Amino acid sequence: MFPALETERKQETLPDPYEDFMYRHLQYYGYFKAQKGSLPNSATHQHVQKNNPQYLLNVSFGERNDLIPDTLQKEKLLSLHIQIEAISRGVSCPSRPGISDSLGGMSIRFPKRKRKLFMHFLFPLTDSLMLSSPLLRSRQLLFDELDQVNPRLREPRELFAFFSSKGTLQAPRWPIECEVIKESIHHIEWVPPQPEYFYQPTGNEKVPEIVGEEKGTVVYHLNPVPTEGSYFTSSRVGGKRGIIKELAVTLEGPEDDTLLFESRFESGNLQKAVQVDTYEYELTLRTDLYTNKHTQWFYFRVQNTRKDVTYRFTIVNLLKPKSLYTVGMKPLMYSQLDANIYNIGWRREGNEIKYYKNNTDNGQQSFYCLTWTIQFPHDQDTCFFAHFYPYTYTDLQCYLLSVAKNPIQSQFCKLRTLCRSLAGNTVYLLTITNPSPTPHEAAAKKAVVLSARVHPGESNASWIMKGFLDFILSNSPDAQLLRDIFVFKVVPMLNPDGVIVGNYRCSLAGRDLNRHYKTILKESFPCIWHTRNMIKRLLEEREVLLYCDFHGHSRKNNIFLYGCNNNDRKYWLHERVFPLMLSKNAPDKFSFHSCNFKVQKCKEGTGRVVMWRMGILNSYTMESTFSGSTLGSKRNIHFTIEDLKSLGYHVCDTLLDFCDPDKTKFTQCLAELKELLQQEIHKKFNERGKEVNLEGSWSDISLSDIESIYGLFLTVSLYFLEQLNQKMMSDKKKKKKPLQTRKQRNELHQKNKLMPEFKFTEDASVRKPQFLIVTVEFAKESEFNSSILFAQSKRPGFTPSCPQRGSTYSSQESAPGMKPNWPRNRYPVTKRSTTAMAAYPSLHVNTYP
């Protein structure tokens, strides 16, 4: 699959390292395009023309195409230019064949006073000779119509092209410390025919005591990679050089039932396996490379299985005190025989599942254990275990290669290389949009930016991204409509290095990339730096309507969004409209209750907050659980691959609702959010009405308490509450004598000066906290309307008589607490664009002015 892999592993003996370097260097910049094997022998080459001054003069005056006889002569001309540059600096070049011969076999070193005269004569000659040769001409230079030797630099290209449709996949590059097996690991996609319910704890689950390698037998042990205090230095295809060690134990015969472990493949991360009983094993996960933490993701292989035998596996070095395994999550298992014979893929398996604290104390940090039992379906089978459905860097490349080979999809999906990672792996950028008839119409399109896998162990993000790409690249009328009105910028895998080596959270820099979006260290964090720079350039070209970064969550069920909170009262609650719409479109998967809109100080470096501060008002982090749903028809059921892929479709569907020219849904969501806001504030003050001390400050009322109910972060400022309190206090102190001392007057002046001006409605209910009603002001209706260019109104399938469209993945059951009046049958595509201009219609987007 990877031809480059075999080439890298062949150790070539280079006869002359300098010549090989010059060959690669000059060929890279376009000056030299000959093959190594085509170079003639300098000993047998004729030297008649090279010493002929008339020959050089003829070349300089334009007789060049037929006067450069062969490749060696062109190389000698290059050597001549190198020698002359050395002379101009007053130094002599190394005495190498071809360089001294270029000047007639003489080693030239001119005195300083004669150097200018020599350069005055030869520099125009050699520059003309260099630029005029067709094989030496650089692709970075532009020539005029007469092909004169007055070139100008070509404008730099923003991105360089993706691999061609006929190309091969690029082999993953590993740190040179990592051992990698040569086997290719592939899993089929499969959806279980029956729901996979959560594990129901019985209370009698065994808590095995940790034995360790002192009392057990080590059956698998990787050398610590990296050693403590080390850091990433370099990478290569295939990882560590040399022969791959056989880490598995040697079986004594057919009756030996010891399991054989392996994880030296993409995304694998098992460090050690200790057999503590016949069918019981303790497992230690490898931490993220060049760190000593982040153990949550696991992915490994076992062989030599036995049927109808109960095995127990215990992972002993997990770091998070809370886990979804405590509320019913099961591990994933994949049987190779089941996949080959019955076409069965990953499935949830395990019994006696227990997540508990490790009693072993090393004095530095606490560890937690995950234990489960399982029975394998076949004898002598090869099985895999994983924290979640794996999605590797090779899986992504295979998918993108299929898109590049598709003659239809490749017309509106352009694949480019955004940058290279620290290890040299390609970070891909997809630009998805339909071609526009005119440049003006293309410039009027708004943009949507989506990204995934900044945390490599959160593979659920890749499955949501795959579902989005499957839909947006399809021939669905909705997908065509979205491509007509938007430009999608998609970075499907932000951290390929971490995905390849099996990290859970970090890159090879040993840092969480989702805390470094503000970085200026381009070399240390290239993926993040280039992504932010790409979005910055995009904002200069067009408005970015939505930014969403896909993630996974290890402690909460369902799928939800983290957003930001606008401090402008005119746009309160607007960031919550898209999440609320998404919860109505996917009521059995998406939980608006779990959404959060805080901008915490510790999250200032995340993509969500940085893009929001750059001007993208709808900036979100989508969190998908590793477990399943607690809503509607999918209550207490694990998510499958198809469930996650359906969220990609729902994102597209919600985009159309958000931009519907009929503003009914948008205004309905705003009204519902306003009502929820008023209800929750009223409820909280009713609960605390008898406890509030009117003589003191109300700042002790936690706004996060209100937020936890419906995911609303109330932007009611504490200044508002304090000023309201002061007004009530002033009514009681009207008859009090005025302040007399200068100190008191200064204090009052300073306090009033720092207090922001805040208008509020004076009502009879204001004086009683238990009946407090906060009035939220919204922008005028006309301010929500902005136009973006839309597709031609006479496209097939877009007639107003079209029947109502139903959601492919939508459930007919509402989430608890949601209003039942959200239309189940969505607006047809035509009703989203009923207002049209005669020649070219416009789509009104309900967004910010």
ChimeraX attribute file (.defattr): number of C-alpha atoms within 10 A of each C-alpha:
attribute: neighborCount
match mode: 1-to-1
recipient: residues
	/A:1	10
	/A:2	12
	/A:3	11
	/A:4	15
	/A:5	17
	/A:6	12
	/A:7	11
	/A:8	13
	/A:9	14
	/A:10	8
	/A:11	7
	/A:12	8
	/A:13	7
	/A:14	9
	/A:15	8
	/A:16	8
	/A:17	10
	/A:18	9
	/A:19	12
	/A:20	12
	/A:21	11
	/A:22	12
	/A:23	18
	/A:24	13
	/A:25	13
	/A:26	15
	/A:27	16
	/A:28	12
	/A:29	14
	/A:30	15
	/A:31	22
	/A:32	22
	/A:33	15
	/A:34	16
	/A:35	10
	/A:36	10
	/A:37	6
	/A:38	10
	/A:39	13
	/A:40	13
	/A:41	8
	/A:42	12
	/A:43	8
	/A:44	7
	/A:45	11
	/A:46	9
	/A:47	14
	/A:48	8
	/A:49	14
	/A:50	18
	/A:51	14
	/A:52	11
	/A:53	10
	/A:54	11
	/A:55	16
	/A:56	19
	/A:57	14
	/A:58	13
	/A:59	21
	/A:60	18
	/A:61	12
	/A:62	15
	/A:63	14
	/A:64	18
	/A:65	12
	/A:66	8
	/A:67	15
	/A:68	18
	/A:69	11
	/A:70	14
	/A:71	17
	/A:72	18
	/A:73	22
	/A:74	20
	/A:75	20
	/A:76	19
	/A:77	24
	/A:78	22
	/A:79	21
	/A:80	21
	/A:81	21
	/A:82	15
	/A:83	21
	/A:84	22
	/A:85	16
	/A:86	16
	/A:87	21
	/A:88	18
	/A:89	10
	/A:90	14
	/A:91	14
	/A:92	16
	/A:93	18
	/A:94	11
	/A:95	12
	/A:96	9
	/A:97	13
	/A:98	19
	/A:99	23
	/A:100	19
	/A:101	18
	/A:102	22
	/A:103	18
	/A:104	14
	/A:105	13
	/A:106	11
	/A:107	16
	/A:108	16
	/A:109	14
	/A:110	15
	/A:111	10
	/A:112	12
	/A:113	8
	/A:114	9
	/A:115	15
	/A:116	14
	/A:117	10
	/A:118	14
	/A:119	16
	/A:120	10
	/A:121	10
	/A:122	15
	/A:123	15
	/A:124	12
	/A:125	17
	/A:126	21
	/A:127	13
	/A:128	18
	/A:129	24
	/A:130	22
	/A:131	19
	/A:132	21
	/A:133	19
	/A:134	13
	/A:135	16
	/A:136	21
	/A:137	16
	/A:138	19
	/A:139	11
	/A:140	13
	/A:141	13
	/A:142	17
	/A:143	14
	/A:144	10
	/A:145	6
	/A:146	6
	/A:147	10
	/A:148	13
	/A:149	16
	/A:150	11
	/A:151	13
	/A:152	11
	/A:153	11
	/A:154	11
	/A:155	9
	/A:156	7
	/A:157	7
	/A:158	10
	/A:159	12
	/A:160	11
	/A:161	13
	/A:162	19
	/A:163	16
	/A:164	12
	/A:165	15
	/A:166	9
	/A:167	11
	/A:168	15
	/A:169	17
	/A:170	18
	/A:171	19
	/A:172	24
	/A:173	23
	/A:174	24
	/A:175	24
	/A:176	18
	/A:177	19
	/A:178	22
	/A:179	22
	/A:180	20
	/A:181	17
	/A:182	11
	/A:183	8
	/A:184	9
	/A:185	9
	/A:186	12
	/A:187	17
	/A:188	12
	/A:189	13
	/A:190	15
	/A:191	14
	/A:192	14
	/A:193	6
	/A:194	6
	/A:195	13
	/A:196	18
	/A:197	18
	/A:198	19
	/A:199	21
	/A:200	14
	/A:201	14
	/A:202	8
	/A:203	8
	/A:204	8
	/A:205	14
	/A:206	12
	/A:207	18
	/A:208	15
	/A:209	10
	/A:210	16
	/A:211	15
	/A:212	18
	/A:213	15
	/A:214	9
	/A:215	12
	/A:216	15
	/A:217	16
	/A:218	18
	/A:219	19
	/A:220	21
	/A:221	17
	/A:222	18
	/A:223	12
	/A:224	14
	/A:225	18
	/A:226	19
	/A:227	13
	/A:228	10
	/A:229	8
	/A:230	11
	/A:231	14
	/A:232	17
	/A:233	12
	/A:234	14
	/A:235	19
	/A:236	21
	/A:237	24
	/A:238	22
	/A:239	19
	/A:240	16
	/A:241	15
	/A:242	8
	/A:243	8
	/A:244	12
	/A:245	10
	/A:246	10
	/A:247	14
	/A:248	16
	/A:249	14
	/A:250	11
	/A:251	13
	/A:252	9
	/A:253	7
	/A:254	7
	/A:255	7
	/A:256	10
	/A:257	16
	/A:258	21
	/A:259	25
	/A:260	19
	/A:261	23
	/A:262	25
	/A:263	23
	/A:264	22
	/A:265	21
	/A:266	23
	/A:267	26
	/A:268	24
	/A:269	26
	/A:270	25
	/A:271	20
	/A:272	22
	/A:273	28
	/A:274	23
	/A:275	22
	/A:276	18
	/A:277	14
	/A:278	11
	/A:279	16
	/A:280	17
	/A:281	23
	/A:282	27
	/A:283	22
	/A:284	20
	/A:285	22
	/A:286	27
	/A:287	26
	/A:288	27
	/A:289	29
	/A:290	20
	/A:291	21
	/A:292	14
	/A:293	18
	/A:294	20
	/A:295	21
	/A:296	22
	/A:297	26
	/A:298	24
	/A:299	24
	/A:300	20
	/A:301	21
	/A:302	17
	/A:303	17
	/A:304	18
	/A:305	21
	/A:306	19
	/A:307	12
	/A:308	12
	/A:309	14
	/A:310	13
	/A:311	18
	/A:312	21
	/A:313	21
	/A:314	24
	/A:315	24
	/A:316	21
	/A:317	23
	/A:318	24
	/A:319	18
	/A:320	16
	/A:321	13
	/A:322	15
	/A:323	21
	/A:324	18
	/A:325	21
	/A:326	17
	/A:327	20
	/A:328	19
	/A:329	25
	/A:330	25
	/A:331	22
	/A:332	19
	/A:333	23
	/A:334	23
	/A:335	23
	/A:336	21
	/A:337	18
	/A:338	17
	/A:339	16
	/A:340	11
	/A:341	8
	/A:342	9
	/A:343	13
	/A:344	19
	/A:345	20
	/A:346	27
	/A:347	19
	/A:348	20
	/A:349	20
	/A:350	19
	/A:351	18
	/A:352	18
	/A:353	28
	/A:354	23
	/A:355	22
	/A:356	18
	/A:357	19
	/A:358	20
	/A:359	12
	/A:360	14
	/A:361	9
	/A:362	8
	/A:363	6
	/A:364	6
	/A:365	8
	/A:366	16
	/A:367	20
	/A:368	19
	/A:369	24
	/A:370	23
	/A:371	24
	/A:372	21
	/A:373	19
	/A:374	17
	/A:375	16
	/A:376	20
	/A:377	16
	/A:378	17
	/A:379	14
	/A:380	15
	/A:381	17
	/A:382	20
	/A:383	21
	/A:384	19
	/A:385	21
	/A:386	19
	/A:387	20
	/A:388	24
	/A:389	24
	/A:390	25
	/A:391	23
	/A:392	22
	/A:393	22
	/A:394	20
	/A:395	13
	/A:396	17
	/A:397	17
	/A:398	13
	/A:399	12
	/A:400	20
	/A:401	20
	/A:402	14
	/A:403	21
	/A:404	22
	/A:405	14
	/A:406	13
	/A:407	11
	/A:408	13
	/A:409	17
	/A:410	16
	/A:411	14
	/A:412	16
	/A:413	22
	/A:414	17
	/A:415	23
	/A:416	18
	/A:417	17
	/A:418	23
	/A:419	20
	/A:420	16
	/A:421	23
	/A:422	24
	/A:423	22
	/A:424	17
	/A:425	22
	/A:426	25
	/A:427	22
	/A:428	23
	/A:429	23
	/A:430	21
	/A:431	16
	/A:432	26
	/A:433	26
	/A:434	19
	/A:435	13
	/A:436	18
	/A:437	10
	/A:438	8
	/A:439	9
	/A:440	10
	/A:441	17
	/A:442	20
	/A:443	15
	/A:444	19
	/A:445	24
	/A:446	22
	/A:447	22
	/A:448	20
	/A:449	20
	/A:450	19
	/A:451	23
	/A:452	27
	/A:453	26
	/A:454	29
	/A:455	25
	/A:456	31
	/A:457	29
	/A:458	31
	/A:459	26
	/A:460	29
	/A:461	30
	/A:462	26
	/A:463	25
	/A:464	27
	/A:465	27
	/A:466	22
	/A:467	21
	/A:468	22
	/A:469	22
	/A:470	17
	/A:471	20
	/A:472	24
	/A:473	19
	/A:474	14
	/A:475	13
	/A:476	11
	/A:477	14
	/A:478	17
	/A:479	19
	/A:480	17
	/A:481	19
	/A:482	22
	/A:483	23
	/A:484	21
	/A:485	24
	/A:486	22
	/A:487	22
	/A:488	22
	/A:489	22
	/A:490	21
	/A:491	24
	/A:492	25
	/A:493	25
	/A:494	26
	/A:495	30
	/A:496	32
	/A:497	29
	/A:498	29
	/A:499	29
	/A:500	22
	/A:501	26
	/A:502	28
	/A:503	29
	/A:504	27
	/A:505	26
	/A:506	27
	/A:507	31
	/A:508	25
	/A:509	18
	/A:510	18
	/A:511	17
	/A:512	16
	/A:513	24
	/A:514	19
	/A:515	16
	/A:516	19
	/A:517	22
	/A:518	17
	/A:519	15
	/A:520	12
	/A:521	11
	/A:522	11
	/A:523	10
	/A:524	16
	/A:525	22
	/A:526	22
	/A:527	28
	/A:528	26
	/A:529	20
	/A:530	17
	/A:531	19
	/A:532	19
	/A:533	12
	/A:534	15
	/A:535	19
	/A:536	14
	/A:537	10
	/A:538	16
	/A:539	17
	/A:540	9
	/A:541	14
	/A:542	15
	/A:543	16
	/A:544	24
	/A:545	21
	/A:546	20
	/A:547	22
	/A:548	23
	/A:549	26
	/A:550	25
	/A:551	25
	/A:552	24
	/A:553	20
	/A:554	18
	/A:555	16
	/A:556	20
	/A:557	26
	/A:558	25
	/A:559	26
	/A:560	26
	/A:561	30
	/A:562	22
	/A:563	25
	/A:564	24
	/A:565	24
	/A:566	18
	/A:567	12
	/A:568	9
	/A:569	14
	/A:570	13
	/A:571	15
	/A:572	22
	/A:573	26
	/A:574	20
	/A:575	19
	/A:576	25
	/A:577	21
	/A:578	20
	/A:579	25
	/A:580	25
	/A:581	24
	/A:582	25
	/A:583	24
	/A:584	26
	/A:585	27
	/A:586	27
	/A:587	24
	/A:588	24
	/A:589	32
	/A:590	28
	/A:591	26
	/A:592	26
	/A:593	20
	/A:594	20
	/A:595	26
	/A:596	22
	/A:597	20
	/A:598	20
	/A:599	16
	/A:600	9
	/A:601	8
	/A:602	8
	/A:603	15
	/A:604	17
	/A:605	17
	/A:606	19
	/A:607	27
	/A:608	26
	/A:609	26
	/A:610	19
	/A:611	24
	/A:612	20
	/A:613	13
	/A:614	12
	/A:615	14
	/A:616	21
	/A:617	23
	/A:618	25
	/A:619	27
	/A:620	27
	/A:621	25
	/A:622	23
	/A:623	25
	/A:624	28
	/A:625	26
	/A:626	28
	/A:627	28
	/A:628	27
	/A:629	24
	/A:630	18
	/A:631	21
	/A:632	17
	/A:633	16
	/A:634	20
	/A:635	15
	/A:636	23
	/A:637	19
	/A:638	26
	/A:639	22
	/A:640	23
	/A:641	20
	/A:642	16
	/A:643	18
	/A:644	24
	/A:645	22
	/A:646	24
	/A:647	25
	/A:648	21
	/A:649	25
	/A:650	26
	/A:651	21
	/A:652	19
	/A:653	21
	/A:654	20
	/A:655	18
	/A:656	19
	/A:657	25
	/A:658	20
	/A:659	24
	/A:660	22
	/A:661	24
	/A:662	20
	/A:663	18
	/A:664	10
	/A:665	19
	/A:666	24
	/A:667	15
	/A:668	15
	/A:669	20
	/A:670	18
	/A:671	14
	/A:672	16
	/A:673	20
	/A:674	18
	/A:675	12
	/A:676	15
	/A:677	25
	/A:678	17
	/A:679	13
	/A:680	19
	/A:681	21
	/A:682	18
	/A:683	16
	/A:684	18
	/A:685	19
	/A:686	16
	/A:687	13
	/A:688	13
	/A:689	17
	/A:690	10
	/A:691	9
	/A:692	16
	/A:693	11
	/A:694	15
	/A:695	10
	/A:696	12
	/A:697	16
	/A:698	18
	/A:699	13
	/A:700	9
	/A:701	15
	/A:702	10
	/A:703	18
	/A:704	14
	/A:705	14
	/A:706	18
	/A:707	20
	/A:708	14
	/A:709	15
	/A:710	18
	/A:711	23
	/A:712	26
	/A:713	25
	/A:714	20
	/A:715	16
	/A:716	16
	/A:717	14
	/A:718	15
	/A:719	15
	/A:720	18
	/A:721	15
	/A:722	16
	/A:723	19
	/A:724	19
	/A:725	20
	/A:726	16
	/A:727	14
	/A:728	16
	/A:729	14
	/A:730	12
	/A:731	10
	/A:732	10
	/A:733	11
	/A:734	9
	/A:735	8
	/A:736	8
	/A:737	7
	/A:738	9
	/A:739	10
	/A:740	8
	/A:741	8
	/A:742	9
	/A:743	10
	/A:744	10
	/A:745	13
	/A:746	11
	/A:747	11
	/A:748	12
	/A:749	11
	/A:750	10
	/A:751	11
	/A:752	11
	/A:753	10
	/A:754	8
	/A:755	12
	/A:756	11
	/A:757	11
	/A:758	10
	/A:759	7
	/A:760	13
	/A:761	9
	/A:762	9
	/A:763	10
	/A:764	9
	/A:765	11
	/A:766	18
	/A:767	16
	/A:768	14
	/A:769	20
	/A:770	19
	/A:771	16
	/A:772	20
	/A:773	18
	/A:774	16
	/A:775	11
	/A:776	16
	/A:777	11
	/A:778	17
	/A:779	13
	/A:780	9
	/A:781	10
	/A:782	9
	/A:783	12
	/A:784	18
	/A:785	18
	/A:786	16
	/A:787	18
	/A:788	18
	/A:789	21
	/A:790	24
	/A:791	21
	/A:792	16
	/A:793	19
	/A:794	9
	/A:795	9
	/A:796	8
	/A:797	12
	/A:798	17
	/A:799	15
	/A:800	13
	/A:801	10
	/A:802	12
	/A:803	11
	/A:804	13
	/A:805	12
	/A:806	12
	/A:807	17
	/A:808	10
	/A:809	14
	/A:810	18
	/A:811	18
	/A:812	15
	/A:813	15
	/A:814	22
	/A:815	23
	/A:816	13
	/A:817	9
	/A:818	15
	/A:819	10
	/A:820	12
	/A:821	8
	/A:822	15
	/A:823	10
	/A:824	17
	/A:825	12
	/A:826	15
	/A:827	18
	/A:828	18
	/A:829	22
	/A:830	17
	/A:831	18
	/A:832	18
	/A:833	21
	/A:834	17
	/A:835	14
	/A:836	14
	/A:837	11
	/A:838	7
	/A:839	8
	/A:840	13
	/A:841	18
	/A:842	21
	/A:843	23
	/A:844	21
	/A:845	23
	/A:846	23
	/A:847	19
	/A:848	14
	/A:849	10
